[in-house]
Amino acid sequence: QYFDPHSDTSLDSGGLHDLETLQKSQLLKRIVSTMKHCWTDVSLQFDEDEVKKNGKLTELHKIQQKEGISSTNLQGKIELIGGGFGGGPQQMPHCAPTYAAVLTLCIIAGIGCGQEAAVNRSQNPYHEAGRLAIALLNEKRLPMYAFFLTLREHEDGERIAFRMHHDGEIDVRATYCILTPCHLLGLLDKDEEKNHLLSPPIAHYIASCQTYEGGFGAEPFNEAHGGYTFCALAALR
């Protein structure tokens, strides 16, 4: 709505509040739309045994088989469509913007569809934005999980850390930026045998990034840094 401050028609406090509420509601819906356009699909390959042993990959495989977008290549690898959020439209998926996008969508979902908001759903002007945010999170949840699995870094057969993006750097930011969205979206299994993202060596790798100063660096033998210390401690938590 357009408001002309020089017009003879003035808005009372109630009208201004309604206008502000409408603008906020539209802004939240535009943010969800922006997040949707920042998502990038990427083709991923998994061993058939890994898909069979991982319930979430099996579920994604079944969904994409019905949609006709999952296949098995000549090497016996199962191809799935995963992905993540980039810093802008048509940018490659990256852990940092994926972390930011998921938290943004969770905040909007809470505003529109949280416990307090759900009490008077019909009277909540932000409900539609919250519904759209939840729908987007549910749609991208499993493809995001598959993408995160391909960022695992192994050493002697053990999962020790994560990369920020395919062929990207390995540091404690990646671990934090992956574990946080997975925790919020219920993707981390408490049963260690079923938890295909986490393993004890990951905690050991984080611990190895602590320096004599007491803080944590980005990777082993780096100087301590406040940002990396936050990521390390939050990931361990």
C-alpha positions as CSV (number, residue, x, y, z in Angstrom):
1,Q,0.0,0.0,0.0
2,Y,1.1,3.5,-0.8
3,F,1.0,6.2,1.9
4,D,1.4,9.8,0.9
5,P,2.5,11.9,3.9
6,H,1.3,15.1,2.2
7,S,-2.3,13.8,1.6
8,D,-5.2,15.2,3.5
9,T,-6.1,11.6,4.4
10,S,-4.3,10.6,7.6
11,L,-4.0,7.2,9.3
12,D,-4.8,6.8,12.9
13,S,-2.5,4.7,15.1
14,G,-4.5,1.6,14.4
15,G,-4.3,2.1,10.7
16,L,-0.5,2.6,10.9
17,H,-0.2,-0.6,12.9
18,D,-2.2,-2.6,10.4
19,L,0.0,-1.1,7.5
20,E,3.2,-2.0,9.4
21,T,1.9,-5.5,10.1
22,L,1.0,-6.0,6.4
23,Q,4.5,-4.8,5.3
24,K,6.2,-7.2,7.8
25,S,4.1,-10.1,6.6
26,Q,4.9,-9.4,2.9
27,L,8.6,-9.0,3.8
28,L,8.7,-12.4,5.5
29,K,7.1,-14.0,2.5
30,R,9.6,-12.3,0.2
31,I,12.5,-13.6,2.4
32,V,11.2,-17.2,2.0
33,S,10.9,-16.7,-1.7
34,T,14.5,-15.4,-1.8
35,M,15.8,-18.4,0.1
36,K,14.0,-20.7,-2.4
37,H,15.8,-19.0,-5.3
38,C,19.1,-19.4,-3.5
39,W,18.8,-23.2,-3.4
40,T,21.0,-25.1,-5.9
41,D,20.6,-28.7,-6.8
42,V,23.7,-30.9,-7.3
43,S,24.0,-34.5,-8.6
44,L,25.5,-36.8,-5.9
45,Q,26.7,-40.4,-6.1
46,F,26.5,-43.0,-3.3
47,D,27.4,-46.7,-3.1
48,E,24.3,-48.9,-3.2
49,D,25.2,-50.4,0.2
50,E,25.4,-46.9,1.8
51,V,22.0,-46.0,0.6
52,K,20.5,-49.3,1.9
53,K,22.1,-48.8,5.3
54,N,21.1,-45.2,5.7
55,G,17.4,-44.8,6.3
56,K,17.3,-41.1,5.2
57,L,19.1,-41.8,1.9
58,T,16.7,-44.8,1.3
59,E,13.8,-42.5,1.8
60,L,15.2,-39.8,-0.5
61,H,16.0,-42.5,-3.1
62,K,12.4,-43.8,-3.1
63,I,11.0,-40.3,-3.4
64,Q,13.3,-39.4,-6.3
65,Q,12.6,-42.8,-8.0
66,K,8.9,-41.9,-8.1
67,E,9.8,-38.5,-9.5
68,G,12.1,-40.2,-12.1
69,I,15.2,-38.2,-11.1
70,S,17.2,-41.0,-9.3
71,S,19.1,-43.6,-11.2
72,T,21.9,-46.2,-11.0
73,N,24.9,-45.5,-13.3
74,L,27.2,-48.0,-15.0
75,Q,29.6,-48.1,-12.1
76,G,26.8,-49.3,-9.8
77,K,26.5,-45.9,-8.0
78,I,23.2,-44.6,-7.1
79,E,22.7,-41.0,-8.3
80,L,20.6,-38.7,-6.1
81,I,19.8,-35.0,-6.4
82,G,21.0,-33.2,-3.3
83,G,21.9,-29.6,-2.7
84,G,22.2,-26.6,-0.5
85,F,21.8,-22.9,-0.4
86,G,24.3,-20.6,-2.1
87,G,25.1,-17.0,-1.3
88,G,22.7,-15.9,-4.1
89,P,20.7,-17.4,-7.0
90,Q,22.6,-19.9,-9.1
91,Q,25.6,-20.0,-6.8
92,M,27.1,-23.3,-5.7
93,P,25.8,-24.8,-2.5
94,H,27.9,-23.9,0.5
95,C,27.8,-24.7,4.2
96,A,27.8,-21.1,5.5
97,P,24.8,-19.8,3.5
98,T,23.0,-23.1,4.0
99,Y,23.4,-22.6,7.8
100,A,22.2,-19.0,7.5
101,A,19.2,-19.9,5.3
102,V,18.0,-22.7,7.5
103,L,18.2,-20.5,10.6
104,T,16.3,-17.7,8.8
105,L,13.6,-20.1,7.7
106,C,13.3,-21.6,11.2
107,I,12.9,-18.1,12.7
108,I,10.1,-17.3,10.2
109,A,8.5,-20.6,10.9
110,G,8.5,-19.8,14.6
111,I,7.0,-16.4,14.1
112,G,4.2,-17.7,11.9
113,C,3.6,-21.2,13.2
114,G,5.1,-21.4,16.7
115,Q,3.2,-22.5,19.8
116,E,1.9,-19.0,20.6
117,A,1.2,-18.2,17.0
118,A,-0.7,-21.4,16.5
119,V,-3.2,-20.6,19.2
120,N,-4.9,-17.9,17.0
121,R,-3.8,-19.1,13.6
122,S,-6.6,-17.3,11.8
123,Q,-5.7,-14.0,13.4
124,N,-1.9,-14.4,12.9
125,P,-0.8,-12.2,9.9
126,Y,2.5,-14.1,9.7
127,H,1.0,-17.6,9.5
128,E,1.3,-17.8,5.7
129,A,4.9,-16.8,5.8
130,G,5.6,-19.4,8.5
131,R,3.7,-22.1,6.5
132,L,5.8,-21.3,3.4
133,A,9.0,-21.5,5.5
134,I,8.1,-24.9,6.9
135,A,7.1,-26.3,3.5
136,L,10.5,-25.2,2.1
137,L,12.4,-26.8,4.9
138,N,10.5,-30.1,4.6
139,E,11.1,-30.0,0.8
140,K,14.9,-29.5,1.1
141,R,15.6,-31.4,4.3
142,L,16.6,-34.8,2.8
143,P,18.5,-33.4,-0.3
144,M,20.4,-31.1,2.1
145,Y,21.3,-34.1,4.3
146,A,22.6,-36.0,1.2
147,F,24.7,-33.0,0.3
148,F,26.2,-32.8,3.8
149,L,27.2,-36.5,3.6
150,T,29.3,-35.8,0.6
151,L,31.3,-33.2,2.5
152,R,32.6,-35.7,5.0
153,E,36.4,-36.0,5.1
154,H,37.7,-39.4,6.0
155,E,41.1,-40.5,7.5
156,D,41.9,-44.2,7.9
157,G,38.2,-45.0,7.2
158,E,36.9,-42.7,10.0
159,R,34.8,-39.6,9.5
160,I,37.0,-36.8,11.0
161,A,35.7,-33.5,9.6
162,F,33.7,-31.7,6.9
163,R,34.4,-29.4,4.0
164,M,32.7,-26.1,3.5
165,H,31.7,-27.0,0.0
166,H,32.8,-29.6,-2.6
167,D,36.6,-29.3,-3.0
168,G,36.5,-26.6,-0.3
169,E,38.5,-26.0,2.9
170,I,38.3,-28.2,5.9
171,D,37.8,-26.4,9.2
172,V,35.7,-26.3,12.4
173,R,33.3,-23.8,10.7
174,A,32.1,-26.6,8.4
175,T,31.4,-28.9,11.3
176,Y,29.4,-26.3,13.1
177,C,27.5,-25.1,10.0
178,I,26.5,-28.7,9.2
179,L,25.6,-29.9,12.6
180,T,23.4,-26.9,13.5
181,P,20.9,-27.3,10.6
182,C,20.9,-31.1,11.1
183,H,20.1,-30.7,14.8
184,L,17.2,-28.2,14.0
185,L,15.8,-30.4,11.3
186,G,16.0,-33.7,13.2
187,L,18.7,-35.3,11.0
188,L,21.1,-36.4,13.7
189,D,20.3,-39.9,15.1
190,K,21.1,-40.5,18.8
191,D,22.0,-44.1,17.9
192,E,25.7,-43.9,17.0
193,E,25.4,-46.8,14.5
194,K,22.7,-45.0,12.6
195,N,24.3,-41.6,12.8
196,H,26.1,-41.4,9.4
197,L,27.2,-37.8,9.9
198,L,28.8,-37.9,13.4
199,S,31.5,-40.1,14.8
200,P,33.8,-39.8,17.8
201,P,36.9,-38.8,15.7
202,I,35.0,-35.6,14.7
203,A,35.1,-34.5,18.3
204,H,38.8,-35.5,18.5
205,Y,39.5,-33.4,15.4
206,I,37.9,-30.4,16.9
207,A,39.9,-30.8,20.1
208,S,43.1,-31.0,18.1
209,C,42.3,-27.4,16.9
210,Q,42.7,-26.0,20.4
211,T,45.9,-24.0,20.8
212,Y,48.2,-23.3,23.8
213,E,46.3,-20.0,24.1
214,G,43.1,-21.9,25.1
215,G,41.0,-20.9,22.1
216,F,40.5,-22.8,18.8
217,G,41.9,-22.2,15.4
218,A,40.3,-23.1,12.0
219,E,42.3,-26.3,11.8
220,P,45.2,-28.0,13.7
221,F,48.3,-25.7,14.3
222,N,46.4,-22.5,13.4
223,E,46.3,-19.6,15.8
224,A,43.3,-19.3,18.1
225,H,40.4,-17.1,16.8
226,G,37.2,-16.0,18.5
227,G,35.0,-17.0,15.6
228,Y,36.5,-20.5,15.3
229,T,36.4,-20.9,19.0
230,F,32.7,-20.2,19.0
231,C,32.2,-22.8,16.1
232,A,34.3,-25.4,17.9
233,L,32.6,-25.1,21.3
234,A,29.1,-24.9,19.7
235,A,29.7,-28.0,17.6
236,L,31.0,-30.0,20.6
237,R,27.9,-28.9,22.5
